[in-house]
Amino acid sequence: MFESAPRSRFLFWLNQAPWRILPTGVVLALTLAALLMWQLMQAPSREIAALVSTLAMTSLLSLGIGYLLYRRGWARFSSLTLTLIMTYLWAAMLTLFNVWILAQQMFASEHDLLLSGVLLLFAVIIATSFGIFVAATVTDGLRQLAHTAQQLAAGDLTARVAVSGRDEVAQVAESFNEMAAQLQQAARQREELDRLRRDLIAWTSHDLRTPLTSIRAMVEALHDGVVTDPVTVQRYYHTIRSDVIALNVLIDDLFELAQLDTGGLVIEKSVHDLGDLLSDALESFRALAQQRGITVDGYVAADVRPLPLNAAKISRVLANLLSNALRYTPAQGHVQVRVARSGVGVQVTVQDSGPGFNEDDLPRVFEQFYRGEQARSRATGGAGLGLAIARGIVEAHHGRIWAENAAGGGAVVGFELPLTQ
């Protein structure tokens, strides 16, 4: 780790301005040449100065021409492989040119000059071949990357790039695969959201149409005088009132959900006792529980103290959780609500003796409009909004909410509110 930090800083410095490589290479080459002549050949300073000046002029001229050629022509090639090949050939020509200039100044014999030229030409061909091989290897990875990108653009979100090595191309391939995985996940979520929205329209239409149809039929019967018996008339009025209340609850749920989605939910807090809110909630559901033969009781720990919250919104959460528990608890069943202190605040749990959640549904029970096999089924009614609204309200209080299956059977839905906010 300690060795990679200087290397990373050096690469970052070069990548910020690649032209720095050229003067850096010239300075390094001239310094190394001067040191080698001084150490190995014991050359006098006059010869070293002459060599350095000659090398400086030829290298600056060669690199300057190469830089202009690259900027004006090679950089516009449609193939990176061709650009690298032209670069290697130009480097080979520069090598031969510089050696020829120096050999002319050193007055080498014609035999030595020709021999040096042959050996250099051989070395240049070998080096250029290896360079072309490396270029082909690098560009092959880039071609695979481009091909995979085309597959993604065509709609194949399962396409991935084969990653080999640890260089920049491999890093790009890894990042590309992560991006492709995120795109695939986003596509799945979008498809799921579209499906849920279609289901919402169907469910909401059903939940609105059914009571409206019933209300219309009974109102028409009362209006036309088809029903005149006082007992039946009162039963019709009672049914109409119940259906209107159900419609009002559904519309309130949709309105509150819209506020949660747009961030328009207003949470004005004041200090309240959760025990009092729980007592009110239990009292409002006691008649329904007795009608269904379900026992409902609550327990509030002695160390629970008042905390800042929005009483109306938290009462809504308690009502949603109790309604959900009663909906899935069979006759002669039991629903228990507990309020106790936790490490960071106050915790409320609602446990029922129903069938519990399907394990596949547990991660999604708080999603908007989601109805699992046990969580929100068509047979038990509901638009799949209660738990989603409860989650939104609890999170707006900076709390958390969860759902799980009890060890002895049944479902447990709980939430926790912090003591200070």
Secondary structure, DSSP 8 states (H G I E B T S, - for coil): -TTHHHHHHHHHHHHH-GGGHHHHHHHHHHHHHHHHHHHHS---HHHHHHHHHHHHHHHHHHHHHHHHHHHHTGGG-S-HHHHHHHHHHHHHHHHHHHHHHHHHHTT--HHHHHHHHHHHHHHHHHHHHHHHHHHHHHHHHHHHHHHHHHHHHTT-TT------SSSHHHHHHHHHHHHHHHHHHHHHHHHHHHHHHHHHHHHHHHHHHHHHHHHHHHHHHHHTTS---HHHHHHHHHHHHHHHHHHHHHHHHHHHHHHHHHT------EEE-HHHHHHHHHHHHHHHHHHHT-EEEEEE-TT---EEE-HHHHHHHHHHHHHHHHHH--TT-EEEEEEEE-SSEEEEEEEE-S----TTTGGGTTSTT---TTTS-TTT---S-HHHHHHHHHHHTT-EEEEEE-TTSSEEEEEEEES--
